[in-house]
Structures are given as C-alpha cells and as structure tokens.
Amino acid sequence: MPYEPPTHRVERSLRATTDARIVVGIDEVGRGAWAGPVTVCAAITGLRRAPDGLTDSKLLTPKRRTALAGVLENWVTAHALGHASPHEIDELGMTAALRLAAVRALAALPVQPDAVILDGKHNYLGGPWRVRTVIKGDQSCVPVAAASVIAKVRRDAMMAELGQDCPDFDFIGNAGYPSPVHRAALEELGPTAHHRMSWAYWDALPRWRHLRLKRALAGVPELEAEGQLGFDF
C-alpha cells in the first residue's frame, strides 16, 4: 500500500515556535512483547532529505528494514539506544520502564537536544525535556521514523541472540512477541529469564500462573496495561 513519506514539518514547527535547534525523534519497540527488553531509540537527523523508503518500521519487510537500518545508522547526525530489562519492567511498570529506557538513550547521545518528538499520544518522558507527542509520528516525522527502524532492527537482533539459549521459544522469529510457537513453549517449559513475569498472559497458563508477579493495574494510566495480551492473537 502506498504511503506518504515522513517530513520535517514538526521539527520546523518546533524551531519556529521555540528556541529549539537540536530536535530528537524517539520511538520504542518491545512494549507488547512477552519477553525481552523494551528498547528506545533517540535519533537526530537535522533537516536533511531522508533516505528513500523511510517510514514506520512495521510497514517494511524484514529484509528492507534491515537494509534501511544500515543506511540510517550512517545517515543520521546521531543516534543512541536505551533498554529497560524484563526485571525493570516488572518492578517499575511499563510507563516508568519506557521513561528509563528513553532517558538512557538520551544520555548516550553525543549532544543533548533542545526538544523531543515522541511517537504516540502518551508523554511518558516528561521533564526536563520539551516534548511534542505525535500520533503515528513513526510514519509522519523523519527523526521518529528513523528511530523506529533502528530500534526495531537492533532489538530483533538482540532477541535472536538471546534465543540461542532457548530455541524452543523461536525468539528469532517472534522477537519475544506473542505467537503460537511462543505460546506452546510457555505451556510446556514455563518462563525463561527473559520473560516478563507481571504480564497478564500468565493467567492463561494453569501450570505456571502461580509464578506471575502481581501488579495492580486498576487506576493506572492506559499505557500501563497496553500490550498485556493473553492468548487471543
């Protein structure tokens, strides 16, 4: 399906309405996974023309996404990744874990931005940064789209490496996300050290549900419960 290429419109707006000169795009991957970290990429691109084919990583084939990530890592002005582990997700909740991963990514940049474009509707980052949230920013904003592709490819590679120690879970194929193979392995073998133990899917595993770490979700932001899937996939 044809798609509109991302632009620098939001960056130009931030530059025109604030004192921002260095604007970073941020996107995450792994929020809805059952296993592995949540990964955030922060990318600075300036106002240069983006490489052809840049869009949200989910709209690209794995082959095209991997090739484009290699181009982007050399094309962006700067980029950095931050991760929050499954243990940190269980301990802190997803909102705080996303912020932790984003702070780590921003801290790893060689220069600190004046403003942040954050994909989605939830500002999980907060101060002291000046944040502009953009729904579907990974499709419409150049630096966010670049961050989306780099984050996805790098996390997929990380999950494939982790999966070498637990091949029955097919992390190389599902990157820790829900899948029939992942479900079958959980039912038979139970959790690995890479699984998020507070996620709701454990309630559908009679043999292992007693291992679930209980975290109250009532009354917490929508982002907390997002992605805590059962087996209806």
NORRADA-V262548 format. One line per field, one symbol per residue. psi: psi as a letter, one per 30 degrees, with the letter a starting at -180 (. if undefined). burial: I if it has 9 or more other ideal C-beta (glycine too) atoms within 8 Angstrom, else O. A space follows every 10 residues. Layout:
# NORRADA-V262548
psi: ???
burial: ???
This chain:
# NORRADA-V262548
psi: kklklllgee eeeeeefagk ejkkkkllkg eglflllkkk kkkkfaglkl kkgkakeffk leeeeeeeee eeffelelll lklkleeeee efleeeeeee eeeeeeffkf kklflkjkka fkifealgkj kjkjkhffef keeeeeeeee eeeeeeeeee eefffifffh ffefgflkle eeeeeeeefa llffkjfglf fffgieffff fkkkkkfkgl lefefkfikb gi.
burial: OOOOOIOOOI IIOIIOOIOI OIIIIIIIII IOIIIIIIII IIIIIOOOOI OOOIIIIOOI OOOIIIOIIO IIIOIIOIII IIIIOIOIII OIIIIOIIII IIIIIIOIIO OOIIIIIIIO OIOIIOOOII IIIIOOIIII IIIIIIIIII IIIIIIOIII OIIOOIOOII IOOIIIIIIO IIIOIIOOOO OIOIIIIIIO IIOOIOOIIO IIOOOOOOOI OOIIOIOOIO OOO
